[in-house]
Amino acid sequence: MDALEQFRAETREWLEANCPESMRTPVPDMDSQSWGGRNAHFKSDEQKQWFDAMRDKFTFCPDWPVEYGGGGLSAQENTVLKEELKRISARPANINLGIWMAGPAIMEFGSEEQKRQHLPPIARGEMRWCQGYSEPGAGSDLAGLQTKAVREGDEFVINGSKIWTSYADESDYIYCLVRTNTDAPKREGITFLVFDMETEGVSTQPIELTNGDAHFCQTFFDNVRVPVANVIGEIDKGWTVAKRVLELERAMMSDIEESASRHEDSPAAIAKEYLGVTADGKIADPVLRDRIAQNAINSDAMEITMKRVFEEFAAQDPLAGMAMMIAKYQGTEEDKRKYQLILDIMGNRGLGWDGDAFTEDELRINKQHMLTYAHTIAGGTSEVQLNIIAKRILGLPD
């Protein structure tokens, strides 16, 4: 047995012993997920147990360097860990924009002092992050943002607002794009800042979605003072950091959709429950059976593709960012199609929104279907992704 096989065997044994059975089921909703942070809350003792176990064994950033609080796993070991977690359908012990986006950006562009300040708390699940990108007047055209940061000595004074800030009302820190030079071309006068959400002058207002959730907020900055030392990268050169974070966000969305497509709400299992099977064990409806088979094929293809793309991304392949853009588009659109298929399978049972006439799973699935549309917007709408793919990858004219 070689070293990697030994690591897999030990990891599998550890997971079987430490991942509670209740943590091997789909997450009912985002509010049931563990996000960590200063005010971390847990839905059950088992969830807290799973959080603590993963933190102590691997940290929540298993492949980060040990000196920055990570687990120090190699790329191959990290892949094995992911595979073994997926094998038992384990819920993430902790999810956080710090793990996926803020941390990697600080790792790549931050100073040594910034790395040692911010990365260990992220890896331990002690700091919850949110993203301050989109504004009421700057969404698809992100570089048109207007939130201003005026320098006064060793501080920036920030005024403006951000919108669609996921869980801003529950987050500890924000990474934020601000305009520091109004005379420069719009992509050259932007700075990437990080600061505490408890800073005086920061306020949030939740936004209720069509599915009943209120995960997004509008975030307001009223004379918020942030040290110049909190700049990640260079002043007025934040667009470089911002683009990298968008790549990381697309990677996150791709990973979430690819994982969810295989471990939550299986169309085949739901079809057997709602449509029944023939004498030879086939799903009774032949038309839906074909659509279910196509969904399964697409899911397997996505899994294989994402494994390759993530390996390229970890190796900093210059083309991996473009591949991730394609994967983000395909993953979110495929997830939307999957949930539409599930609703078609469920028929009238898929129309429930609330009330005792429907099961909890039926209500959840309908709301999850609505959420898949939001996922095609997060990290850049599908339409924007297609435009970028056409221009930057295929070289098509405007």
BATORTOR-472629 format. One record per residue (C-alpha): chain; residue number from 1; x, y, z. Coordinates in Angstrom, 3 decimals. Layout:
BEGIN
SITE  chain    n      east     north        up
SITE      A  NUM         X         Y         Z
...
// end
This chain:
BEGIN
SITE  chain    n      east     north        up
SITE      A    1     0.000     0.000     0.000
SITE      A    2     1.503     3.341    -1.047
SITE      A    3     1.334     6.498     1.076
SITE      A    4    -1.762     7.905    -0.646
SITE      A    5    -3.659     4.638    -0.306
SITE      A    6    -2.672     4.554     3.363
SITE      A    7    -3.950     8.109     3.790
SITE      A    8    -7.255     7.138     2.155
SITE      A    9    -7.673     4.132     4.422
SITE      A   10    -6.915     6.158     7.546
SITE      A   11    -9.210     8.993     6.436
SITE      A   12   -12.053     6.595     5.700
SITE      A   13   -11.669     4.956     9.098
SITE      A   14   -11.579     8.341    10.844
SITE      A   15   -14.668     9.616     9.018
SITE      A   16   -16.644     6.486     9.837
SITE      A   17   -15.797     6.985    13.498
SITE      A   18   -16.281    10.755    13.697
SITE      A   19   -18.992    11.835    11.245
SITE      A   20   -22.396    11.435    12.967
SITE      A   21   -25.127     9.703    10.974
SITE      A   22   -27.270    12.843    11.081
SITE      A   23   -24.481    14.696     9.273
SITE      A   24   -24.648    12.237     6.351
SITE      A   25   -27.920    13.584     4.983
SITE      A   26   -28.754    16.551     2.717
SITE      A   27   -28.807    19.947     4.417
SITE      A   28   -32.503    20.965     4.677
SITE      A   29   -31.755    24.641     3.988
SITE      A   30   -28.940    27.155     4.203
SITE      A   31   -29.959    28.200     7.696
SITE      A   32   -29.295    24.631     8.836
SITE      A   33   -25.692    24.855     7.667
SITE      A   34   -22.810    25.671     9.988
SITE      A   35   -21.075    28.932     9.075
SITE      A   36   -18.710    29.338    12.024
SITE      A   37   -17.713    32.819    13.126
SITE      A   38   -17.705    34.724    16.388
SITE      A   39   -21.344    33.887    17.024
SITE      A   40   -21.389    30.384    15.565
SITE      A   41   -24.638    28.561    16.211
SITE      A   42   -25.508    24.927    15.694
SITE      A   43   -28.801    23.148    15.078
SITE      A   44   -27.812    20.074    17.071
SITE      A   45   -25.143    18.577    19.292
SITE      A   46   -24.139    16.332    16.388
SITE      A   47   -23.526    19.334    14.156
SITE      A   48   -21.283    20.903    16.798
SITE      A   49   -19.510    17.557    17.251
SITE      A   50   -18.848    17.334    13.499
SITE      A   51   -17.630    20.947    13.382
SITE      A   52   -15.198    20.373    16.254
SITE      A   53   -13.953    17.061    14.878
SITE      A   54   -13.120    18.406    11.416
SITE      A   55   -11.542    21.553    12.843
SITE      A   56    -9.278    19.571    15.147
SITE      A   57    -8.346    16.867    12.632
SITE      A   58    -7.966    18.675     9.299
SITE      A   59    -8.934    22.337     9.950
SITE      A   60   -11.471    23.821     7.537
SITE      A   61    -8.677    24.576     5.064
SITE      A   62    -6.947    21.182     4.857
SITE      A   63    -4.623    22.123     1.999
SITE      A   64    -3.471    25.471     3.398
SITE      A   65     0.062    25.677     4.828
SITE      A   66     0.338    24.808     8.504
SITE      A   67     1.995    28.152     9.277
SITE      A   68    -1.230    29.912     8.261
SITE      A   69    -3.489    27.631    10.260
SITE      A   70    -4.182    25.044     7.573
SITE      A   71    -3.931    21.280     7.631
SITE      A   72    -0.879    21.044     5.386
SITE      A   73    -2.331    18.349     3.100
SITE      A   74    -0.920    17.882    -0.375
SITE      A   75    -3.178    18.446    -3.381
SITE      A   76    -3.567    14.677    -3.792
SITE      A   77    -4.396    14.171    -0.116
SITE      A   78    -6.939    16.986    -0.244
SITE      A   79    -8.596    15.346    -3.248
SITE      A   80    -8.773    12.054    -1.357
SITE      A   81   -10.352    13.798     1.630
SITE      A   82   -13.002    15.368    -0.605
SITE      A   83   -13.716    12.018    -2.237
SITE      A   84   -14.106    10.275     1.104
SITE      A   85   -16.412    13.013     2.419
SITE      A   86   -18.550    12.674    -0.691
SITE      A   87   -18.532     8.883    -0.417
SITE      A   88   -20.476     9.070     2.854
SITE      A   89   -22.533    12.107     1.724
SITE      A   90   -21.093    14.112     4.609
SITE      A   91   -22.397    17.611     5.103
SITE      A   92   -19.759    20.354     5.088
SITE      A   93   -18.694    20.827     8.691
SITE      A   94   -18.326    24.546     8.026
SITE      A   95   -18.891    26.756     4.988
SITE      A   96   -17.594    30.281     4.779
SITE      A   97   -16.646    32.823     2.116
SITE      A   98   -13.395    33.160     4.026
SITE      A   99   -12.487    29.583     3.121
SITE      A  100   -13.377    29.879    -0.551
SITE      A  101   -12.601    33.481    -1.460
SITE      A  102   -11.250    35.910     1.149
SITE      A  103    -8.614    33.503     2.436
SITE      A  104    -7.184    32.494    -0.953
SITE      A  105    -7.124    36.160    -2.027
SITE      A  106    -5.219    37.141     1.112
SITE      A  107    -2.908    34.158     0.620
SITE      A  108    -2.077    35.356    -2.907
SITE      A  109    -2.084    39.145    -2.568
SITE      A  110    -1.810    39.915     1.150
SITE      A  111     1.228    40.896     3.171
SITE      A  112     2.800    38.458     5.597
SITE      A  113     1.216    40.358     8.480
SITE      A  114    -2.222    40.176     6.840
SITE      A  115    -1.848    36.449     6.246
SITE      A  116    -0.972    35.759     9.871
SITE      A  117    -3.803    37.984    11.096
SITE      A  118    -6.646    36.657     8.953
SITE      A  119    -5.883    33.134     7.736
SITE      A  120    -5.673    31.138    11.002
SITE      A  121    -9.112    32.346    12.242
SITE      A  122   -10.613    31.376     8.870
SITE      A  123    -9.046    27.912     9.014
SITE      A  124   -10.387    27.402    12.553
SITE      A  125   -13.898    28.597    11.668
SITE      A  126   -13.655    31.578    14.006
SITE      A  127   -14.310    34.345    11.480
SITE      A  128   -17.254    34.556     9.095
SITE      A  129   -16.854    36.648     5.947
SITE      A  130   -19.139    38.347     3.434
SITE      A  131   -18.519    39.969     0.056
SITE      A  132   -19.056    43.649    -0.763
SITE      A  133   -19.099    43.736    -4.567
SITE      A  134   -22.436    44.497    -6.251
SITE      A  135   -24.145    47.847    -5.778
SITE      A  136   -27.643    49.090    -6.639
SITE      A  137   -26.167    50.664    -9.780
SITE      A  138   -23.296    48.260   -10.444
SITE      A  139   -24.106    44.578   -10.829
SITE      A  140   -23.197    43.058   -14.180
SITE      A  141   -20.969    46.093   -14.792
SITE      A  142   -19.141    45.665   -11.512
SITE      A  143   -16.330    48.055   -12.445
SITE      A  144   -18.908    50.853   -12.460
SITE      A  145   -19.133    50.750    -8.656
SITE      A  146   -19.548    54.076    -6.840
SITE      A  147   -18.869    53.335    -3.155
SITE      A  148   -16.113    55.825    -2.369
SITE      A  149   -13.150    55.643    -0.034
SITE      A  150   -11.427    58.976     0.583
SITE      A  151    -8.022    58.853     2.211
SITE      A  152    -7.486    60.864     5.372
SITE      A  153    -4.016    60.221     6.741
SITE      A  154    -3.650    56.547     7.636
SITE      A  155    -7.352    55.822     7.085
SITE      A  156    -9.919    55.583     4.327
SITE      A  157   -13.371    57.081     4.953
SITE      A  158   -15.959    54.957     3.141
SITE      A  159   -19.431    56.070     2.017
SITE      A  160   -21.892    54.168    -0.163
SITE      A  161   -23.717    50.844    -0.188
SITE      A  162   -23.502    47.277    -1.447
SITE      A  163   -26.364    44.969    -2.353
SITE      A  164   -26.929    41.195    -2.481
SITE      A  165   -24.374    40.839     0.313
SITE      A  166   -24.914    37.251     1.448
SITE      A  167   -25.416    36.982     5.224
SITE      A  168   -23.939    40.431     5.852
SITE      A  169   -26.110    40.737     8.957
SITE      A  170   -24.422    37.659    10.477
SITE      A  171   -20.858    38.125     9.218
SITE      A  172   -17.797    39.265    11.143
SITE      A  173   -15.656    40.643     8.317
SITE      A  174   -16.196    41.930     4.788
SITE      A  175   -13.922    42.133     1.770
SITE      A  176   -15.061    45.132    -0.188
SITE      A  177   -14.395    46.929    -3.468
SITE      A  178   -14.280    50.716    -3.148
SITE      A  179   -13.447    53.551    -5.515
SITE      A  180   -10.331    55.371    -4.365
SITE      A  181    -9.604    57.344    -7.541
SITE      A  182   -12.497    58.961    -9.404
SITE      A  183   -10.217    60.391   -12.106
SITE      A  184    -8.727    57.076   -13.213
SITE      A  185   -10.370    54.722   -15.747
SITE      A  186   -13.040    52.783   -13.876
SITE      A  187   -11.038    49.561   -13.573
SITE      A  188    -7.917    51.374   -12.378
SITE      A  189    -9.322    53.393    -9.495
SITE      A  190   -10.633    50.490    -7.410
SITE      A  191    -9.144    49.231    -4.139
SITE      A  192    -9.737    45.920    -2.325
SITE      A  193   -10.283    46.496     1.415
SITE      A  194   -11.074    44.175     4.327
SITE      A  195   -12.619    45.357     7.575
SITE      A  196   -14.682    44.359    10.592
SITE      A  197   -18.475    44.484    10.183
SITE      A  198   -18.685    45.930    13.701
SITE      A  199   -16.851    49.059    12.557
SITE      A  200   -18.846    52.196    13.368
SITE      A  201   -21.000    53.312    10.440
SITE      A  202   -21.661    49.840     8.967
SITE      A  203   -25.323    48.753     8.860
SITE      A  204   -27.303    46.044     7.044
SITE      A  205   -30.858    45.508     5.812
SITE      A  206   -31.985    41.949     4.881
SITE      A  207   -33.733    41.409     1.510
SITE      A  208   -36.506    38.800     1.372
SITE      A  209   -36.394    36.491    -1.662
SITE      A  210   -39.209    34.807    -3.571
SITE      A  211   -38.492    31.500    -1.816
SITE      A  212   -39.031    33.122     1.581
SITE      A  213   -35.356    33.290     2.554
SITE      A  214   -33.568    36.504     3.514
SITE      A  215   -29.945    35.503     3.028
SITE      A  216   -29.031    38.637     1.099
SITE      A  217   -28.666    42.136     2.493
SITE      A  218   -28.107    45.682     1.442
SITE      A  219   -25.096    46.969     3.353
SITE      A  220   -24.593    50.662     4.073
SITE      A  221   -21.376    52.541     4.835
SITE      A  222   -21.739    55.922     6.527
SITE      A  223   -18.334    57.538     7.136
SITE      A  224   -16.769    54.164     7.917
SITE      A  225   -13.104    54.563     8.856
SITE      A  226   -10.770    51.758     7.767
SITE      A  227    -6.964    51.707     8.174
SITE      A  228    -4.957    51.979     4.968
SITE      A  229    -3.112    48.902     6.267
SITE      A  230    -6.270    46.898     5.460
SITE      A  231    -5.712    47.203     1.699
SITE      A  232    -5.119    43.817     0.066
SITE      A  233    -2.758    44.280    -2.861
SITE      A  234    -2.157    47.832    -4.057
SITE      A  235    -4.229    51.005    -3.766
SITE      A  236    -6.129    51.673    -7.030
SITE      A  237    -5.135    48.186    -8.284
SITE      A  238    -7.888    46.219    -6.578
SITE      A  239    -9.456    45.097    -9.847
SITE      A  240    -6.700    42.490   -10.174
SITE      A  241    -7.656    41.028    -6.793
SITE      A  242   -11.364    41.350    -7.601
SITE      A  243   -11.037    39.316   -10.798
SITE      A  244    -9.194    36.573    -8.955
SITE      A  245   -11.918    36.459    -6.304
SITE      A  246   -14.562    36.166    -9.039
SITE      A  247   -12.680    33.135   -10.359
SITE      A  248   -12.688    31.706    -6.846
SITE      A  249   -16.420    32.398    -6.530
SITE      A  250   -17.114    30.549    -9.759
SITE      A  251   -15.039    27.670    -8.445
SITE      A  252   -17.117    27.679    -5.276
SITE      A  253   -20.406    27.732    -7.206
SITE      A  254   -19.207    24.948    -9.501
SITE      A  255   -18.136    22.805    -6.555
SITE      A  256   -21.418    23.382    -4.706
SITE      A  257   -23.571    22.556    -7.731
SITE      A  258   -21.509    19.515    -8.714
SITE      A  259   -21.619    18.158    -5.165
SITE      A  260   -25.304    18.908    -4.686
SITE      A  261   -26.221    17.338    -8.013
SITE      A  262   -24.969    13.960    -6.806
SITE      A  263   -25.796    13.942    -3.122
SITE      A  264   -29.120    15.717    -2.739
SITE      A  265   -32.582    15.081    -4.133
SITE      A  266   -31.876    12.277    -6.592
SITE      A  267   -34.341    12.438    -9.522
SITE      A  268   -34.188     8.645    -9.879
SITE      A  269   -35.056     7.997    -6.227
SITE      A  270   -37.845    10.580    -6.267
SITE      A  271   -39.242     9.120    -9.498
SITE      A  272   -39.454     5.644    -7.972
SITE      A  273   -41.373     7.116    -5.045
SITE      A  274   -43.803     9.260    -7.048
SITE      A  275   -44.120     7.384   -10.342
SITE      A  276   -43.530     3.789    -9.319
SITE      A  277   -41.640     1.146   -11.276
SITE      A  278   -42.501    -1.449   -13.900
SITE      A  279   -42.363    -5.186   -13.320
SITE      A  280   -38.735    -5.226   -14.432
SITE      A  281   -37.788    -2.399   -12.069
SITE      A  282   -37.718     0.508   -14.521
SITE      A  283   -39.169     3.936   -13.719
SITE      A  284   -42.731     3.811   -14.983
SITE      A  285   -42.795     6.958   -17.144
SITE      A  286   -40.567     6.360   -20.227
SITE      A  287   -40.256    10.056   -21.163
SITE      A  288   -39.206    11.113   -17.685
SITE      A  289   -37.008     8.022   -17.479
SITE      A  290   -34.995     9.298   -20.443
SITE      A  291   -34.646    12.744   -18.853
SITE      A  292   -33.504    11.158   -15.584
SITE      A  293   -30.895     9.100   -17.438
SITE      A  294   -29.610    12.232   -19.174
SITE      A  295   -29.388    14.030   -15.824
SITE      A  296   -27.337    11.155   -14.398
SITE      A  297   -24.990    11.217   -17.391
SITE      A  298   -24.537    14.975   -17.083
SITE      A  299   -23.874    14.650   -13.357
SITE      A  300   -21.153    12.048   -13.862
SITE      A  301   -19.578    14.087   -16.657
SITE      A  302   -19.608    17.173   -14.445
SITE      A  303   -17.942    15.259   -11.604
SITE      A  304   -15.094    14.075   -13.805
SITE      A  305   -14.647    17.487   -15.408
SITE      A  306   -14.641    19.325   -12.086
SITE      A  307   -12.001    17.003   -10.657
SITE      A  308    -9.707    17.877   -13.553
SITE      A  309   -10.499    21.604   -13.448
SITE      A  310    -9.869    21.851    -9.706
SITE      A  311    -6.513    20.126   -10.125
SITE      A  312    -5.604    22.658   -12.827
SITE      A  313    -6.891    25.502   -10.658
SITE      A  314    -4.814    24.362    -7.670
SITE      A  315    -1.761    24.177    -9.932
SITE      A  316    -2.486    27.775   -11.048
SITE      A  317    -2.896    26.769   -14.670
SITE      A  318    -3.444    30.065   -16.548
SITE      A  319    -6.424    28.600   -18.406
SITE      A  320    -8.109    27.175   -15.303
SITE      A  321    -9.972    30.418   -14.607
SITE      A  322   -11.628    30.245   -18.004
SITE      A  323   -12.476    26.584   -17.484
SITE      A  324   -14.007    27.484   -14.131
SITE      A  325   -16.186    30.083   -15.829
SITE      A  326   -17.554    27.422   -18.167
SITE      A  327   -18.026    25.031   -15.241
SITE      A  328   -19.889    27.655   -13.206
SITE      A  329   -22.282    28.262   -16.102
SITE      A  330   -22.813    24.569   -16.803
SITE      A  331   -23.105    23.570   -13.139
SITE      A  332   -25.706    26.155   -12.165
SITE      A  333   -27.765    25.700   -15.327
SITE      A  334   -27.699    21.913   -14.941
SITE      A  335   -28.819    22.202   -11.318
SITE      A  336   -31.718    24.382   -12.426
SITE      A  337   -32.708    21.779   -15.014
SITE      A  338   -32.427    19.020   -12.417
SITE      A  339   -34.865    20.667   -10.036
SITE      A  340   -37.282    21.427   -12.856
SITE      A  341   -37.121    17.717   -13.699
SITE      A  342   -37.860    16.827   -10.075
SITE      A  343   -40.898    19.124   -10.023
SITE      A  344   -42.129    17.517   -13.246
SITE      A  345   -41.747    14.109   -11.598
SITE      A  346   -43.650    15.209    -8.493
SITE      A  347   -46.538    16.728   -10.453
SITE      A  348   -49.038    18.533    -8.233
SITE      A  349   -47.036    17.499    -5.174
SITE      A  350   -44.323    19.851    -6.399
SITE      A  351   -46.543    22.924    -6.216
SITE      A  352   -46.602    23.327    -2.443
SITE      A  353   -45.297    26.458    -0.777
SITE      A  354   -46.544    26.075     2.787
SITE      A  355   -49.214    24.297     4.812
SITE      A  356   -49.840    20.793     6.123
SITE      A  357   -51.011    19.379     2.785
SITE      A  358   -47.407    18.849     1.692
SITE      A  359   -44.474    17.076     3.305
SITE      A  360   -41.432    18.981     4.548
SITE      A  361   -39.365    17.555     1.696
SITE      A  362   -41.919    18.660    -0.903
SITE      A  363   -41.924    22.201     0.459
SITE      A  364   -38.135    22.255     0.650
SITE      A  365   -37.682    20.997    -2.909
SITE      A  366   -39.963    23.682    -4.339
SITE      A  367   -38.016    26.398    -2.529
SITE      A  368   -34.720    24.823    -3.575
SITE      A  369   -35.930    24.997    -7.178
SITE      A  370   -36.410    28.746    -6.752
SITE      A  371   -32.941    29.058    -5.237
SITE      A  372   -31.313    27.449    -8.277
SITE      A  373   -32.298    30.529   -10.269
SITE      A  374   -30.422    32.705    -7.776
SITE      A  375   -27.357    30.501    -8.229
SITE      A  376   -27.321    31.328   -11.957
SITE      A  377   -26.930    34.986   -10.930
SITE      A  378   -24.354    34.674    -8.127
SITE      A  379   -20.787    35.175    -9.315
SITE      A  380   -22.005    36.639   -12.606
SITE      A  381   -25.238    35.831   -14.423
SITE      A  382   -25.368    33.014   -16.942
SITE      A  383   -25.824    35.590   -19.700
SITE      A  384   -22.716    37.486   -18.604
SITE      A  385   -20.770    34.214   -18.388
SITE      A  386   -21.749    33.336   -21.960
SITE      A  387   -20.679    36.760   -23.219
SITE      A  388   -17.288    36.436   -21.524
SITE      A  389   -16.830    32.882   -22.804
SITE      A  390   -17.695    34.026   -26.329
SITE      A  391   -15.274    36.960   -26.279
SITE      A  392   -12.342    35.737   -24.191
SITE      A  393   -12.308    32.015   -24.930
SITE      A  394   -13.836    31.667   -28.387
SITE      A  395   -12.563    35.020   -29.657
SITE      A  396   -15.906    36.037   -31.120
SITE      A  397   -16.466    39.710   -32.018
SITE      A  398   -18.592    42.080   -29.899
// end
